[in-house]
Amino acid sequence: MSFLDKLEKQYGHWAIPNIMLGLIVAQLLVYALILAGVVSYGAMPLIPSRVLGEGEFWRLITFIVSPPKIAGGALSGLFLAIFWYILWMMSQALEAAWGAFRFNLYLLAGILFTVICSLVGQLITPSAPIVIFPDFLYLSIFWAFALLHPNMAFYLFFVLPVKVKWLAMLTGVFTALTILMAGTTGAALAEVGPVLNFILFFRVAMMESLRAKQRRVAHATEVQKRAEAARHTCARCGATNRSEPEREFRYRMEAGEAVCVCDACRQG
C-alpha cells in the first residue's frame, strides 16, 4: 500500500467532492464584488512583502479565490466564463480519475508549496517584487490533465485544433524560462513553488515515461542496425551484399559448416 493510499484510508472522509466548483463560484462572487467596486483587485493577490512587513495575512487566503485578470473590456466576462468552464471540465476529469481525496490533496499541496516558497523567497531576497496570483493552480491542473489525456485537442481561437500535450510542453517551456529569468534567488524560488506539487505527484510517471521513451529509441536504433546490416558476407574476400550488391552470394559446406562465398571468389 502506497503512502497516498494510507493517507486516503485514514483521512479520505475529509475530502470535499467537486471542490473546484466551489472555488470557481467563490471567484465568480469576488469578480462581481470587484465590478461593483466593493473589493479592490489589488487587495487579492499574495504579496509576501506585505504579509511579512505589514501584517496583511488575509492575502494568504484571498489569492486563492482571486479571479484571473483577463483583458477584453465587455468580452472579459465571456472569456472568464469559457476559462472557468474549461477549468471545471479538467478538474472533473482529474477527480474522476483520482478520487476526491487525491485531487483535494493535489490542490492543497500546490497552495502550501506556493505560500511557503513565496514567503521564504521574500526572506531570501527582501527586494524581490513577488506577487502571486492563482495561475499556478490552473497550470498544475492543466499539466495533470495533459498527462492523463495527452491527445485530447483544444481549439485555439475556436478554430485551430491543438493537442493538449503540445500546449502543456509549450507552457512548460515558458514556465522554465520564467524561473531562469527571475533575476533573484528569492523570485526564482517563488516561481518554483507552484510547480512542486506537480513534480511531487508525477515524478514516478515522468521517470517511467522517460525510460519508456529511451527504450523505444533503443529498440528503433537496434531495428535500424539490423535493417542496415549485411545479410551475406563472403568468407574469402569480405564483400557483403551491401558493399557489392551486384555480386551473387551462395553458401556451400566446408568442413561441416555453411560458408558464404561470392561469385567473384568462386570464379577466381
Backbone hydrogen bonds, N-H to C=O, Kabsch-Sander energy under -0.5 kcal/mol:
donor,donor_aa,acceptor,acceptor_aa,energy
6,K,2,S,-2.0
7,L,3,F,-2.3
8,E,4,L,-2.7
9,K,5,D,-2.3
10,Q,6,K,-1.8
11,Y,7,L,-3.4
12,G,8,E,-1.9
14,W,11,Y,-2.1
15,A,12,G,-1.6
19,I,16,I,-0.8
21,L,18,N,-0.6
22,G,18,N,-1.0
23,L,19,I,-1.8
24,I,20,M,-2.6
25,V,21,L,-2.4
26,A,22,G,-2.1
27,Q,23,L,-2.4
28,L,24,I,-2.4
29,L,25,V,-2.2
30,V,26,A,-2.3
31,Y,27,Q,-2.6
32,A,28,L,-2.0
33,L,29,L,-2.1
34,I,30,V,-2.3
35,L,31,Y,-2.3
36,A,32,A,-1.8
37,G,34,I,-1.0
38,V,33,L,-2.0
39,V,33,L,-1.3
43,A,40,S,-1.3
44,M,41,Y,-1.5
46,L,132,I,-2.6
47,I,45,P,-0.7
50,R,47,I,-1.2
51,V,47,I,-1.9
52,L,48,P,-3.0
53,G,49,S,-2.2
54,E,50,R,-1.6
55,G,51,V,-0.6
56,E,50,R,-1.8
57,F,55,G,-2.0
59,R,56,E,-1.5
60,L,57,F,-1.7
61,I,58,W,-1.8
62,T,58,W,-2.9
63,F,59,R,-1.2
64,I,61,I,-1.5
65,V,61,I,-0.7
65,V,62,T,-0.6
66,S,63,F,-0.5
70,I,68,P,-1.0
71,A,69,K,-0.5
75,L,72,G,-2.2
76,S,73,G,-1.5
79,F,75,L,-2.4
80,L,76,S,-2.5
81,A,77,G,-2.1
82,I,78,L,-2.2
83,F,79,F,-2.7
84,W,80,L,-3.1
85,Y,81,A,-2.0
86,I,82,I,-2.4
87,L,83,F,-2.5
88,W,84,W,-2.6
89,M,85,Y,-2.6
90,M,86,I,-2.5
91,S,87,L,-2.2
92,Q,88,W,-2.4
93,A,89,M,-1.8
94,L,90,M,-2.2
95,E,91,S,-2.8
96,A,92,Q,-2.3
97,A,93,A,-1.7
98,W,94,L,-2.8
99,G,95,E,-2.3
103,F,99,G,-1.8
104,N,100,A,-2.6
105,L,101,F,-2.6
106,Y,102,R,-2.2
107,L,103,F,-2.1
108,L,104,N,-2.8
109,A,105,L,-2.6
110,G,106,Y,-1.8
111,I,107,L,-2.2
112,L,108,L,-2.6
113,F,109,A,-2.6
114,T,110,G,-1.8
115,V,111,I,-2.4
116,I,112,L,-2.7
117,C,113,F,-2.5
118,S,114,T,-2.1
119,L,115,V,-2.2
120,V,116,I,-2.7
121,G,117,C,-2.6
122,Q,118,S,-2.0
123,L,119,L,-1.8
124,I,120,V,-2.4
125,T,121,G,-2.5
128,A,125,T,-2.1
130,I,128,A,-1.8
131,V,129,P,-0.5
132,I,46,L,-2.9
133,F,131,V,-0.5
136,F,133,F,-0.8
137,L,134,P,-0.7
138,Y,134,P,-1.2
139,L,135,D,-2.5
140,S,136,F,-2.8
141,I,137,L,-1.6
142,F,138,Y,-2.5
143,W,139,L,-2.6
144,A,140,S,-2.0
145,F,141,I,-2.5
146,A,142,F,-2.4
147,L,143,W,-1.8
148,L,144,A,-1.5
149,H,145,F,-2.6
152,M,149,H,-1.2
154,F,162,V,-2.8
156,L,154,F,-0.8
156,L,160,L,-3.1
158,F,155,Y,-1.7
159,V,156,L,-2.2
160,L,156,L,-2.3
162,V,154,F,-2.9
164,V,152,M,-3.2
165,K,150,P,-2.1
166,W,163,K,-0.8
167,L,163,K,-1.5
168,A,164,V,-2.7
169,M,165,K,-2.0
170,L,166,W,-2.2
171,T,167,L,-2.6
172,G,168,A,-2.1
173,V,169,M,-2.1
174,F,170,L,-2.2
175,T,171,T,-2.3
176,A,172,G,-2.4
177,L,173,V,-2.4
178,T,174,F,-2.3
179,I,175,T,-2.1
180,L,176,A,-2.4
181,M,177,L,-2.1
182,A,179,I,-1.2
188,A,184,T,-2.3
189,L,185,T,-2.5
190,A,186,G,-2.0
191,E,187,A,-1.5
192,V,188,A,-2.0
193,G,189,L,-2.1
195,V,192,V,-1.9
196,L,192,V,-0.6
196,L,193,G,-1.4
199,I,195,V,-2.0
200,L,196,L,-2.9
201,F,197,N,-2.4
202,F,198,F,-2.2
203,R,199,I,-1.0
206,M,202,F,-2.8
207,M,203,R,-2.1
208,E,204,V,-2.6
209,S,205,A,-2.3
210,L,206,M,-2.2
211,R,207,M,-2.6
212,A,208,E,-2.6
213,K,209,S,-2.2
214,Q,210,L,-2.2
215,R,211,R,-2.5
216,R,212,A,-2.4
217,V,213,K,-2.3
218,A,214,Q,-2.5
219,H,215,R,-2.6
220,A,216,R,-2.5
221,T,217,V,-2.3
222,E,218,A,-2.3
223,V,219,H,-2.6
224,Q,220,A,-2.3
225,K,221,T,-2.4
226,R,222,E,-2.4
227,A,223,V,-2.3
228,E,224,Q,-2.1
229,A,225,K,-1.5
234,C,239,A,-3.4
235,A,260,C,-3.2
238,G,234,C,-1.2
241,N,232,H,-1.6
244,E,240,T,-2.8
247,R,244,E,-1.6
250,R,261,V,-2.2
252,R,259,V,-2.2
254,E,257,E,-2.9
257,E,254,E,-1.5
259,V,252,R,-3.0
259,V,257,E,-0.6
261,V,250,R,-3.0
263,D,248,E,-1.6
266,R,262,C,-1.9
267,Q,263,D,-2.2
268,G,264,A,-1.5
